[in-house]
Amino acid sequence: MKLLCSTFLFALLSCYSYAQGLKVTGKVTDEKGEPLIGASIVEKGTSNGTVADAGGAYSLTVGYSNATLVVTFVGYNKVERDVNGTATQDFALSDATVLSQVTVVGSRNLNRSSTDTPAPVDVIDIREVTTKQGQLDVNQLLQFAAPSFNSNRQTGSDGTDHVDPASLRGLGPDQTLVLINGKRRHQSSLVNLFGSRGRGNTGTDLNAIPAAAIERIEILRDGAAAQYGSDAIAGVINIVLKETAGQLTVNANAGMFKAKYRFDDKQFDGLNYNINANYGVKIAKKGFLNVTADYNSRDHTNRANTVDNESDLARRQYGDPEIRNAAVYYNAKIPVGTNFQVYSFGGLNERRGDAYAWTRFADDDRNIPSVYPNGFDPIITSKIQDRSVALGVRGVWKSWDIDLSNTYGFNKFHFGVKNSLNRSLGERSQTSFDAGGFQLGQNVTNLNVSRYYKTFLQGLNVAFGGEFRTERYKIFAGEEASYRNYDPAFAGGSQGFPGYSPADVTNRSRSNVGVYVDLEADVTKQFLIDVAGRFENYSDFGSTLNGKLGARFKVSEALAFRGSVSTGFRAPSLAQKYFNSTFTNFVNGQPVEVLLANNNSAVTRVLGIPPLKEETSQNASLGVTFTPTSGLSITVDGYYVKVKDRVVLTGQFSDEDEDIGALLKELRVGKAQFFTNALEYTTTKGLDVIIAHTTPLGFGRLSTTVAANFNWMELGPVNTVPKLAGKEDIYFDERERRFVLASAPPSKINLTFDYSVSKFSSMLRFIRFGEIKLANWDYMLDTYSPKIQTDLTLNYKFTKNFSLSIGGSNILNVYPDMSLPALTESGGAWDPVQMGNNGAFFFTRLGFRF
């Protein structure tokens, strides 16, 4: 593989002396032949572009004769055309109705592109990314495409094994707002517990949305709660669904991991395969219905490793869960007259998962040798149902753009346990259990109104609107044998994951109403300013008012500065307020019953724990964009985020504690923890750097990108209550602090070389993950030193209808540093870290387009 990389680079360099391009000239006009001054002409897949002059004329040298030109102008439909060696290319753009308006997060001005916003916005073309990467789900695609985005594969983390937590800029998964087509997406009903990043958070399950249904993903890397509401402290991810019609796209993907540490002789495992299809039909003249069907399968990996001292082994099975994921999504718009449209989008997703729990060895007190002579490895199963639907009307009335919609989302997580037993039932115990689960429903009614005044200053956009949201959270019980103790001399409940009991059953709801106003003005042709304010009132904790001020100053066409200051908030989720459960944790390899008490439980009342309140934030960012030449662009954005009263999951109080011990013993649990606004504040400082360069090379074009995120977080004092004064080290101990600090590596640097010539393209990428330190059960630090992952993909387009990609992720089979399995939270040689612990992944992909 090293020889292949060396040969590949040598071939590229040897072609450099033959670099050449094709000069393309032409004119951009509207349908009446009037010049479109300032229209954008860009060579697709590069940063090479120009704009039309006062007569609509342009001139652009492209990298090769079969390049594709993309021509855009605000208020007109985009045109893409292959050059095919023709040096003269004229374009006539058709007028765009409301059906063609593009959603760009970060600005409510429909005349604003993502490059003109006063805050940094990444626009990720999913078709381009999926062609060049082996990852099959949205979380992993973004993990390697956007440096500020982080997502972890989990193992030994109960429900989090089945739903990957994800975050922006090192903040919590629930501090990033997710939108679909500009509408708020519901969160998962799962709250992440032990062994996971995003500990104590409830995030959004991005993997419920098939990548094949997505046109692009916009990532706003800036606090935006004043614009979009709760959860937007770290930023906003807007997923834009496909709108194509008259085209069938089918993709088939398959790949496997190469094992490094195994008990058996298998060299490859974790078979991943995916098949998806997307098709759209036209409705009326300018309407459409686009539908996607997707099926993704992922087998177990096993990274239970051989170490010098095999007594340090904690688990016989440790690795990725088995996942079967099926989804159907749609996106539709239907014109109503000339100025209005009815639109709808949504989908269904169902996921089945099997995840390994901790091993019970043959001599374990919780084993029954007559049932399992060699011990057993419990498996936690999941059935996750996720569905959503949005219906709205959008149009223009007396120069006002109006958008009224209603969006409903639902997520249900149902646990099961198999290959297990209830020790207190003895030999008559069953081995499979229904363990119950939880669900979350959310309904959002939203009204947005905006108008652009072209003659006021150099342009003024006025936007205002309101939102009414209701949420309902439920916990439902499992079957009796999954939670009941039938003999106090032994542990009760299903081993691996005790079921939810009737005492855990919860049915809670809340509502909130919000209103906002957003003013965005081009004061001069160089200076833009944006002011936004938002008021929200929640039925369960009260009101909050937040504001934002953003600006961009264009020194020249090549240089601009941008920045913003804002306040923000995040309402504690219903799961954080009302989740309660009793589960089994392993401390130094020994099982301990842990009560996770809700915010209104007997435990929290006795201790005087106050009701949860909202997190508040102060955000500031400052950046520069620089385009010195047509083939080079540089953006640098610094940011500062201070979050006050951060909600976290506390450490575990023992039944030996003088204040809480007697109560815990009465409840027959060894330890207890709960959610609280424990951290007085956290501060996150960081820097995003993106450098993109494109140049002709040989008979093709080489695009080089450096994208990096540098992130530093500090944790403030711990807020305790009088009864727990002096117990700060338990209330929020070193292990919990390290989990928060490890939400993102202190640095992630992505260097990508993308070369294309005629029908052939290739991608070589190096990703460096910075050092992470986690505290183990002995409260010693496990250090995971910096590592570099190498990815390589080759793609060939045989015809316009058929393409083939082959490649590998982490082709040099790099693993994180190893730790002692008995001391890690997960029971494996590694706790979950950003690069993963499965080793090299090799894949192939077939693409069909008709």
Residue pairs with C-beta under 8 A, 6 or more apart in sequence:
1 792
1 808
1 811
1 812
2 812
4 792
5 764
5 790
5 792
8 762
8 764
8 792
9 764
12 697
12 698
12 702
12 753
12 755
15 697
15 698
15 699
15 700
16 697
16 698
18 698
18 699
19 695
19 696
19 697
19 698
20 696
20 699
21 61
21 62
21 63
21 64
21 696
22 61
22 62
22 64
22 65
22 67
22 83
22 85
22 87
23 59
23 60
23 61
23 87
24 59
24 60
24 61
24 62
24 69
24 83
24 86
24 87
24 88
24 89
25 57
25 58
25 59
25 60
25 87
25 88
25 89
26 57
26 58
26 88
26 89
26 90
26 91
27 35
27 52
27 55
27 56
27 57
27 58
27 90
27 91
28 35
28 36
28 39
28 41
28 52
28 56
28 58
28 71
28 73
28 90
28 91
28 93
29 35
29 36
29 56
29 90
29 91
29 92
29 93
30 36
30 76
30 92
30 93
30 94
30 95
31 92
31 93
31 94
31 95
33 92
34 56
35 52
35 54
35 55
35 56
35 57
36 52
36 56
36 73
36 76
36 93
37 52
37 53
37 54
37 56
38 51
38 52
38 73
39 51
39 52
39 56
39 58
39 71
39 72
39 73
39 76
39 91
39 93
40 49
40 51
40 70
40 71
40 72
40 73
41 49
41 50
41 51
41 52
41 58
41 60
41 69
41 70
41 71
41 91
42 48
42 49
42 69
42 70
42 71
42 72
43 49
43 60
43 62
43 63
43 67
43 68
43 69
43 70
43 694
43 701
44 67
44 68
44 69
44 70
44 80
45 68
45 128
45 703
45 754
45 756
46 63
46 631
46 694
46 701
46 703
47 627
47 630
47 631
47 632
47 633
47 692
47 693
47 694
47 703
48 60
48 61
48 62
48 63
48 630
48 631
48 694
49 60
49 630
50 58
50 59
50 60
50 630
51 58
52 58
60 69
62 69
62 83
63 694
63 695
63 696
63 700
63 701
64 696
64 699
64 700
64 701
64 756
64 757
64 758
65 83
65 84
65 85
66 82
66 83
66 84
66 85
66 758
67 82
67 83
67 701
68 80
68 81
68 82
68 83
69 80
69 81
69 82
69 83
69 89
70 78
70 79
70 80
71 78
71 79
71 80
71 81
71 91
71 93
72 78
72 79
72 113
73 93
74 111
74 113
75 95
75 96
75 111
76 93
76 94
76 95
76 96
77 93
77 94
77 95
77 96
77 100
79 91
79 93
81 89
81 91
83 89
97 286
97 335
97 338
97 339
98 339
98 340
98 341
98 394
98 395
98 396
98 401
99 286
99 287
99 333
99 335
99 341
100 286
101 110
101 394
101 401
102 110
103 181
103 182
103 218
103 238
103 240
104 112
104 113
104 114
104 117
104 121
104 218
105 121
105 179
105 182
105 218
105 219
105 220
105 224
105 236
105 238
106 114
106 117
106 118
106 119
106 121
106 218
106 220
106 222
106 224
106 236
107 116
107 117
107 118
107 461
107 520
107 530
108 227
108 448
108 450
108 461
108 463
108 518
108 520
109 450
109 452
109 461
109 463
109 520
110 401
110 450
110 452
110 461
111 452
111 459
111 461
112 461
112 520
114 121
114 123
114 218
115 121
115 625
116 528
116 552
117 552
117 562
118 528
118 529
118 530
118 550
118 551
118 552
118 562
118 563
118 564
119 220
119 221
119 222
119 224
119 550
119 562
119 564
119 621
120 220
120 221
120 222
120 562
120 621
120 623
120 635
120 637
120 688
121 218
121 219
121 220
121 221
122 146
122 148
122 218
122 219
122 221
123 216
123 217
123 218
124 142
124 145
124 146
124 216
124 217
124 218
124 219
125 215
125 216
126 141
126 211
126 214
126 215
126 216
126 217
127 215
129 141
129 145
130 141
130 211
130 212
130 251
130 845
131 761
131 793
131 795
131 803
131 805
131 845
131 847
132 754
132 761
132 763
132 793
132 795
132 805
132 807
133 141
133 144
133 145
133 763
133 791
133 793
133 809
134 253
134 255
134 791
134 793
134 807
134 808
134 809
134 841
134 842
134 843
134 845
135 141
135 143
135 144
135 809
136 211
136 253
136 255
136 272
136 274
136 296
136 298
137 164
137 206
137 207
137 211
137 296
137 325
138 206
138 207
138 209
138 211
138 214
138 217
138 239
139 151
139 164
139 166
139 206
139 207
140 151
140 153
140 164
141 211
142 149
142 151
142 166
142 206
142 217
142 219
143 149
143 150
143 151
143 166
143 834
144 750
144 765
144 767
144 791
144 809
146 219
146 707
147 688
147 707
147 708
147 709
147 748
147 749
147 750
148 168
148 169
148 219
148 221
148 235
148 686
148 688
148 709
149 166
149 167
149 168
149 219
150 166
150 167
150 168
150 170
150 197
150 743
150 744
150 745
150 748
150 834
151 164
151 165
151 166
151 167
151 206
152 164
152 165
152 196
152 197
152 832
152 833
152 834
152 836
153 164
153 320
153 832
153 836
153 838
154 160
154 161
154 164
154 165
154 195
154 196
154 197
154 826
154 832
155 161
155 318
155 319
155 320
155 321
155 355
155 356
155 826
155 828
155 832
156 195
156 315
156 318
156 356
156 357
156 358
156 825
156 826
156 827
156 828
157 192
157 193
157 194
157 195
157 196
157 826
157 832
158 193
158 194
158 195
158 355
158 357
158 380
158 497
158 583
159 190
159 192
159 193
159 380
159 382
159 413
159 415
160 190
160 192
160 193
160 195
160 196
160 198
161 321
161 353
161 355
161 380
162 190
162 321
162 323
162 351
162 353
162 355
162 382
162 384
162 413
163 188
163 190
163 203
163 205
163 207
163 384
163 413
164 206
164 207
165 173
165 192
165 196
165 197
165 198
165 201
165 203
166 173
166 176
166 198
166 203
166 204
166 206
167 173
167 175
167 176
167 197
167 198
167 203
167 234
167 743
167 744
168 175
168 176
168 219
168 221
168 234
168 235
168 237
169 221
169 234
169 235
169 639
169 641
169 684
169 686
169 709
169 711
169 744
170 684
170 686
170 711
170 713
170 743
170 744
171 233
171 234
171 641
171 643
171 684
171 743
172 198
172 201
172 203
172 234
172 646
172 743
173 192
173 197
173 198
173 201
173 202
173 203
173 204
174 187
174 198
174 201
174 202
174 203
174 231
174 570
174 573
175 201
175 231
175 233
175 234
175 570
175 615
175 643
176 203
176 204
176 231
176 232
176 233
176 234
176 235
176 236
176 237
177 184
177 224
177 228
177 229
177 230
177 231
177 232
177 235
177 236
177 237
178 184
178 185
178 204
178 206
178 236
178 237
178 238
178 239
179 185
179 228
179 236
179 237
179 238
179 239
180 209
180 238
180 239
180 241
180 345
180 388
180 390
181 238
181 239
181 240
181 241
181 331
181 343
181 345
181 390
182 238
183 390
183 392
183 405
183 407
183 444
183 446
184 228
184 229
184 407
184 442
184 444
184 446
184 467
184 469
185 204
185 239
185 388
185 409
186 204
186 388
186 409
186 410
186 411
186 440
186 441
186 442
187 202
187 203
187 204
187 205
187 411
187 440
187 442
187 573
188 202
188 203
188 204
188 205
188 386
188 411
188 413
188 440
189 202
189 411
189 412
189 413
189 437
189 438
189 439
189 440
189 473
189 575
190 202
190 205
190 411
190 413
190 438
190 575
191 200
191 201
191 202
191 573
191 575
191 576
191 579
192 198
192 199
192 200
192 201
192 202
192 203
193 199
193 200
193 583
193 596
193 649
194 585
194 825
195 825
195 826
195 831
195 832
196 739
196 832
197 739
197 742
197 743
197 832
198 743
199 648
199 649
199 736
199 739
199 740
200 576
200 647
200 648
200 649
200 675
202 573
202 575
202 576
205 384
205 386
205 411
206 237
206 239
207 325
207 351
208 327
208 349
208 351
208 384
208 386
208 411
209 239
209 327
209 329
209 347
209 349
210 276
210 292
210 294
210 296
210 327
210 329
210 347
210 349
211 276
211 294
212 249
212 251
212 276
212 277
212 278
212 292
212 294
213 241
213 242
213 278
213 290
213 292
213 294
213 327
213 329
213 331
213 347
214 239
214 240
214 241
214 242
215 240
215 241
215 242
215 243
216 240
217 237
217 238
217 239
217 240
218 236
218 237
218 238
218 240
219 235
219 236
219 237
219 238
220 235
220 236
220 237
220 238
221 235
221 621
221 637
221 639
221 688
222 235
222 550
222 564
222 566
222 619
222 621
222 639
223 232
223 233
223 234
223 235
223 548
223 564
223 566
223 568
223 617
223 619
223 621
223 641
224 232
224 235
224 236
224 548
224 566
224 568
225 231
225 232
225 233
225 534
225 546
225 566
225 567
225 568
225 569
225 570
225 617
226 516
226 532
226 533
226 534
226 546
226 547
226 548
226 566
226 567
226 568
227 516
227 518
227 532
227 534
227 548
228 236
229 467
229 514
229 516
229 534
229 536
230 512
230 536
230 569
230 570
230 571
230 614
231 570
231 571
232 568
233 568
233 569
233 570
233 615
233 617
233 619
233 641
233 643
234 641
241 290
241 329
241 331
241 345
242 278
242 280
242 290
242 292
242 331
243 280
243 288
243 290
243 331
243 333
244 278
244 280
244 288
244 290
245 280
245 281
245 282
245 288
245 289
245 290
246 280
246 281
246 282
247 279
247 280
247 849
247 850
248 277
248 278
248 279
248 848
248 849
248 850
249 277
249 278
249 279
249 847
249 848
249 849
249 850
250 275
250 276
250 277
250 278
250 847
250 848
250 849
251 274
251 275
251 276
251 277
251 845
251 846
251 847
251 848
252 273
252 274
252 275
252 845
252 846
253 272
253 273
253 274
253 275
253 843
253 844
253 845
253 846
254 271
254 272
254 273
254 274
254 843
254 844
254 845
255 271
255 272
255 273
255 841
255 842
255 843
255 844
256 268
256 269
256 270
256 271
256 272
256 841
256 842
256 843
257 268
257 269
257 270
257 301
257 838
257 839
257 840
257 841
258 267
258 268
258 813
258 839
258 840
258 841
258 842
259 266
259 267
259 268
259 269
259 301
259 302
259 303
259 839
260 813
260 815
260 839
261 303
261 304
261 305
261 306
261 815
261 829
262 302
262 303
262 305
262 306
263 302
263 304
263 306
263 316
269 299
269 300
269 301
269 302
269 319
270 298
270 299
270 300
270 301
270 319
270 320
270 838
270 841
271 297
271 298
271 299
272 296
272 297
272 298
272 299
272 841
272 843
273 296
273 297
274 294
274 295
274 296
274 297
275 294
275 295
276 292
276 293
276 294
276 295
277 292
277 293
277 294
278 290
278 291
278 292
279 290
279 291
280 288
280 289
280 290
280 291
281 288
281 289
282 288
283 289
283 332
283 333
283 334
284 334
284 335
285 335
286 335
287 332
287 333
287 334
287 335
287 341
288 331
288 332
288 333
289 330
289 331
289 332
290 330
290 331
290 332
291 328
291 329
291 330
292 327
292 328
292 329
292 330
292 347
293 327
293 328
294 325
294 326
294 327
294 328
294 329
295 325
295 326
295 327
296 323
296 324
296 325
296 326
297 323
297 324
297 325
298 320
298 321
298 322
298 323
298 324
298 325
299 320
299 322
300 317
300 319
300 320
300 321
300 322
300 354
300 356
301 319
301 320
301 838
302 317
302 318
302 319
303 318
303 319
303 828
303 829
303 830
303 837
303 838
303 839
304 313
304 315
304 316
304 317
304 318
304 319
304 821
304 828
305 818
305 821
305 828
305 829
307 313
307 818
307 820
307 821
307 829
312 820
312 821
312 822
313 821
313 822
314 358
314 359
314 586
314 589
314 821
314 822
314 824
314 827
314 828
315 356
315 358
315 359
315 377
315 821
315 827
315 828
316 359
316 377
317 356
317 359
317 377
318 356
318 821
318 826
318 827
318 828
318 829
319 356
319 828
319 838
320 838
321 353
321 354
321 355
321 356
322 353
322 354
322 355
323 351
323 352
323 353
324 351
324 352
324 353
325 349
325 350
325 351
325 352
326 349
326 350
326 351
327 347
327 348
327 349
327 350
328 347
328 348
329 345
329 346
329 347
329 348
330 344
330 345
330 346
330 347
331 345
332 343
332 344
332 345
333 341
333 342
333 343
334 341
334 342
334 343
335 341
336 342
336 393
336 395
339 395
339 396
339 397
340 393
340 394
340 395
340 396
341 393
341 394
341 395
342 391
342 392
342 393
343 390
343 391
343 392
343 393
343 394
343 405
344 389
344 390
344 391
344 392
345 389
345 390
346 387
346 388
346 389
346 390
347 387
347 388
348 385
348 386
348 387
349 384
349 385
349 386
349 387
350 383
350 384
350 385
350 386
351 382
351 383
351 384
351 386
352 381
352 382
352 383
352 384
353 381
353 382
353 384
354 379
354 380
354 381
354 418
355 379
355 380
355 381
355 382
356 377
356 378
356 379
356 380
357 377
357 378
357 379
357 380
357 417
357 495
357 496
357 497
358 378
358 496
358 586
358 591
358 827
359 375
359 376
359 377
359 827
360 366
360 367
360 372
360 375
360 376
360 377
360 378
360 495
361 367
361 375
362 369
362 372
362 373
362 374
362 375
363 375
364 375
365 423
365 490
365 491
366 423
366 490
366 491
366 495
366 591
367 375
367 376
367 423
368 421
368 423
368 426
368 427
368 429
370 427
371 421
371 427
371 429
371 431
372 421
376 419
376 420
376 421
376 495
377 419
378 417
378 418
378 419
378 420
378 494
378 495
378 496
378 497
379 417
379 418
379 419
379 420
379 496
380 415
380 416
380 417
380 496
380 497
381 415
381 416
381 417
381 418
382 413
382 414
382 415
382 416
383 413
383 414
383 416
384 411
384 412
384 413
384 414
385 410
385 411
385 412
385 414
386 409
386 410
386 411
386 412
387 409
387 410
388 407
388 408
388 409
388 410
389 407
389 408
390 405
390 406
390 407
390 408
391 405
391 406
391 407
392 403
392 404
392 405
392 406
392 446
393 402
393 403
393 404
393 405
394 401
394 402
394 403
394 404
394 405
395 401
395 402
396 402
399 451
400 449
400 450
400 451
401 448
401 449
401 450
401 451
402 447
402 448
402 449
403 446
403 447
403 448
403 449
404 446
404 447
405 445
405 446
405 447
406 443
406 444
406 445
406 446
407 443
407 444
407 446
408 441
408 442
408 443
408 444
409 441
409 442
409 443
410 439
410 440
410 441
410 442
411 439
411 440
412 437
412 438
412 439
412 440
413 437
413 438
413 439
414 434
414 436
414 437
415 435
415 436
415 437
415 478
415 497
415 499
415 500
416 432
416 433
416 434
416 435
417 432
417 433
417 435
417 482
417 494
417 495
417 496
417 497
417 499
418 431
418 432
418 433
419 431
419 432
420 431
420 432
420 433
420 494
420 495
420 496
421 429
421 430
421 431
421 494
421 495
422 429
422 430
422 433
422 481
422 482
422 484
422 486
422 492
422 493
422 494
422 495
423 429
423 490
423 491
423 492
423 495
424 484
424 485
424 486
424 487
424 488
424 489
424 490
424 491
424 492
424 493
425 481
425 486
425 487
426 487
429 481
430 481
433 478
433 479
433 481
433 482
433 494
433 499
434 478
434 479
434 482
434 499
435 478
435 479
435 482
435 483
435 494
435 497
435 498
435 499
435 500
436 475
436 476
436 477
436 478
436 482
436 483
436 499
436 500
436 504
437 475
437 476
437 478
437 500
438 473
438 474
438 475
438 476
438 500
438 506
438 575
438 579
439 473
439 474
439 476
440 471
440 472
440 473
440 474
440 574
440 575
441 471
441 472
442 469
442 470
442 471
443 469
443 470
443 471
444 467
444 468
444 469
445 467
445 468
445 469
446 465
446 466
446 467
447 465
447 466
447 467
448 463
448 465
449 463
449 464
449 465
450 461
450 462
450 463
450 464
451 461
451 462
451 463
452 459
452 460
452 461
453 459
453 460
453 461
453 462
456 521
457 521
457 522
457 523
457 524
458 521
458 522
458 523
458 524
458 525
459 521
459 522
460 519
460 520
460 521
460 522
461 518
461 519
461 520
461 521
462 518
462 519
463 516
463 517
463 518
463 519
463 520
464 515
464 516
464 517
464 518
465 515
465 516
466 513
466 514
466 515
466 516
467 513
467 514
467 515
468 511
468 512
468 513
468 514
469 511
469 512
469 513
469 514
470 509
470 510
470 511
471 509
471 510
471 511
471 574
472 507
472 508
472 509
472 574
473 506
473 507
473 508
473 509
473 573
473 574
473 575
473 578
474 505
474 506
474 507
474 508
475 500
475 504
475 505
475 506
475 578
475 579
475 580
476 500
476 505
477 483
477 499
477 500
477 501
477 502
477 504
477 505
478 494
478 499
478 500
478 501
479 499
481 494
482 493
482 494
482 498
482 499
482 500
483 492
483 493
483 494
483 498
483 499
483 500
483 501
483 582
484 492
484 493
484 501
485 491
485 492
485 493
485 668
486 492
488 668
491 584
491 591
491 593
492 498
493 499
493 582
493 584
495 584
496 584
497 583
497 584
498 581
498 582
498 583
498 584
500 581
501 582
503 580
504 580
504 581
504 582
506 578
506 579
506 580
506 598
508 574
508 577
508 578
509 574
510 538
510 539
510 540
510 574
511 538
511 539
512 536
512 537
512 538
512 539
512 571
513 536
513 537
514 534
514 535
514 536
514 537
515 534
515 535
516 532
516 533
516 534
516 535
517 532
517 533
518 530
518 531
518 532
518 533
519 530
519 531
519 532
520 528
520 529
520 530
520 531
521 528
521 529
521 530
522 528
523 529
525 554
526 553
526 554
526 555
527 551
527 552
527 553
527 554
528 551
528 552
528 553
528 554
529 549
529 550
529 551
530 548
530 549
530 550
530 551
530 564
531 547
531 548
531 549
531 550
532 547
532 548
532 550
532 566
533 545
533 546
533 547
533 548
534 545
534 546
534 547
535 543
535 544
535 545
536 543
536 544
536 569
537 543
537 544
538 544
538 571
538 614
540 577
541 571
541 572
541 611
541 612
541 613
541 614
544 569
544 614
544 616
546 566
546 567
546 568
546 569
547 566
547 567
548 564
548 565
548 566
548 567
549 564
549 565
549 566
550 562
550 563
550 564
550 566
551 562
551 563
551 564
552 560
552 561
552 562
553 560
553 561
553 562
554 560
555 561
557 627
558 626
558 627
558 628
559 624
559 625
559 626
559 627
560 624
560 625
561 622
561 623
561 624
561 625
562 622
562 623
562 624
562 625
562 637
563 620
563 621
563 622
563 623
564 619
564 620
564 621
565 618
565 619
565 620
566 618
566 619
566 620
567 616
567 617
567 618
567 619
568 616
568 617
568 618
568 619
569 614
569 615
569 616
569 617
570 614
570 615
570 617
571 614
572 612
572 613
572 614
572 615
572 647
572 675
576 599
576 612
576 647
576 675
577 598
577 599
577 600
577 611
577 612
577 675
578 598
578 599
578 600
579 596
579 598
579 675
580 595
580 596
580 597
580 598
580 601
581 595
581 596
582 593
582 594
582 595
582 596
582 669
583 593
583 594
583 596
584 591
584 592
584 593
584 594
585 591
585 592
585 594
585 652
585 671
586 592
586 827
587 777
588 777
588 778
588 822
588 823
589 822
592 670
592 671
593 668
593 669
593 670
593 671
594 652
594 669
594 670
594 671
594 672
594 673
595 603
595 664
595 667
595 669
595 671
595 672
595 673
596 649
596 672
596 673
596 674
597 603
597 604
597 672
597 673
597 674
598 604
598 674
598 675
599 609
599 611
599 612
599 674
599 675
599 676
600 611
601 674
602 663
602 667
603 660
603 663
603 664
603 672
603 674
604 674
604 676
606 660
606 663
606 723
607 659
607 660
607 721
607 723
607 724
608 721
608 722
608 723
609 674
609 676
609 721
610 676
610 677
610 721
612 647
612 675
612 676
612 677
613 645
613 677
614 645
615 643
615 644
615 645
615 646
615 647
615 677
616 643
616 644
616 645
617 641
617 642
617 643
617 644
618 640
618 641
618 642
618 644
619 639
619 640
619 641
619 642
620 639
620 640
621 637
621 638
621 639
621 640
622 637
622 638
623 635
623 636
623 637
623 638
623 688
624 634
624 635
624 636
624 637
625 633
625 634
625 635
626 633
626 634
626 635
627 633
627 634
628 634
631 693
631 694
631 695
632 691
632 692
632 693
632 694
633 690
633 691
633 692
633 693
634 690
634 691
634 692
635 688
635 689
635 690
636 687
636 688
636 689
637 687
637 688
638 685
638 686
638 687
638 688
639 684
639 685
639 686
639 687
639 688
640 683
640 684
640 685
641 683
641 684
641 685
642 681
642 682
642 683
642 684
643 681
643 682
643 683
643 684
644 680
644 681
645 677
645 679
645 680
645 681
645 719
646 677
646 678
646 679
646 681
646 682
647 675
647 676
647 677
647 678
648 675
648 676
648 678
648 679
648 732
648 736
648 740
649 673
649 674
649 675
649 736
650 673
650 674
650 675
650 676
650 678
650 730
650 731
650 732
650 736
651 673
651 729
651 730
651 731
651 732
651 733
651 735
651 736
652 671
652 672
652 673
652 730
653 660
653 664
653 671
653 672
653 673
653 727
653 730
654 661
654 664
654 670
654 671
655 661
655 664
655 665
655 669
655 670
655 671
657 664
657 727
657 730
659 723
659 724
660 672
664 670
664 671
664 672
676 719
677 719
678 718
678 719
678 720
678 731
678 732
679 715
679 716
679 717
679 718
679 719
679 732
679 740
680 716
680 717
680 718
680 719
681 716
682 713
682 714
682 715
682 716
682 740
683 713
683 714
683 716
684 711
684 712
684 713
685 711
685 712
685 713
686 709
686 710
686 711
686 712
687 708
687 709
687 710
688 708
688 709
689 706
689 707
689 708
689 709
689 710
690 705
690 706
690 707
690 708
691 705
691 706
691 707
692 703
692 704
692 705
693 703
693 704
693 705
694 701
694 702
694 703
694 704
695 701
695 702
696 702
697 755
698 757
699 757
699 758
700 755
700 756
700 757
700 758
700 760
701 755
701 756
701 757
702 753
702 754
702 755
703 752
703 753
703 754
703 755
704 751
704 752
704 753
704 754
705 750
705 751
705 752
705 754
706 749
706 750
706 751
706 752
707 749
707 750
707 752
708 747
708 748
708 749
708 750
709 744
709 747
709 748
709 749
710 746
710 747
711 744
711 745
711 746
711 747
712 746
713 740
713 741
713 743
715 737
715 740
715 741
718 728
718 731
718 732
720 726
720 727
720 728
720 731
724 730
724 731
733 779
734 775
734 779
735 774
735 775
735 776
735 777
735 779
735 825
737 775
738 773
738 774
738 775
738 781
739 774
741 773
742 772
742 773
742 774
742 833
744 834
745 769
745 770
745 771
745 772
745 833
745 834
746 770
746 771
746 772
747 768
747 769
747 770
747 786
748 767
748 768
748 769
748 770
748 834
749 767
749 768
750 765
750 766
750 767
751 765
751 766
751 767
752 763
752 764
752 765
752 766
753 763
753 764
753 765
754 761
754 762
754 763
755 761
755 762
755 763
756 762
759 796
759 797
759 798
760 794
760 795
760 796
760 797
761 794
761 795
761 796
761 797
762 792
762 793
762 794
762 795
763 791
763 792
763 793
763 795
763 807
764 790
764 791
764 792
765 790
765 791
765 792
766 788
766 789
766 790
766 791
767 788
767 789
767 791
767 835
768 786
768 787
768 788
768 789
769 786
769 787
769 788
769 789
769 833
769 834
769 835
770 786
771 783
771 784
771 785
771 786
772 783
772 784
772 833
772 834
773 781
773 782
773 783
773 784
774 781
774 782
774 784
774 824
774 825
774 831
775 781
775 782
776 782
776 819
776 820
776 823
776 824
776 825
777 822
777 823
777 824
777 825
778 823
780 823
782 817
782 819
782 823
782 824
782 831
783 817
784 816
784 817
784 830
784 833
785 817
787 814
787 815
787 816
787 835
788 814
789 809
789 810
789 812
789 814
789 835
790 810
790 811
790 812
790 814
791 807
791 808
791 809
791 810
791 811
792 807
792 808
792 811
793 805
793 806
793 807
793 808
794 805
794 806
794 807
795 803
795 804
795 805
796 803
796 804
797 803
798 804
800 849
801 848
801 849
801 850
802 846
802 847
802 848
802 849
803 846
803 847
804 844
804 845
804 846
804 847
805 843
805 844
805 845
805 847
806 843
806 844
806 845
807 842
807 843
808 840
808 841
808 842
808 843
809 840
809 841
809 843
810 835
810 836
810 839
810 840
810 841
811 840
811 842
812 840
813 839
813 840
814 835
814 839
815 830
815 837
815 839
816 830
816 833
816 835
816 837
817 830
818 829
818 830
819 829
819 830
819 831
820 829
821 827
821 828
821 829
824 830
824 831
825 831
826 832
828 837
829 837
830 837
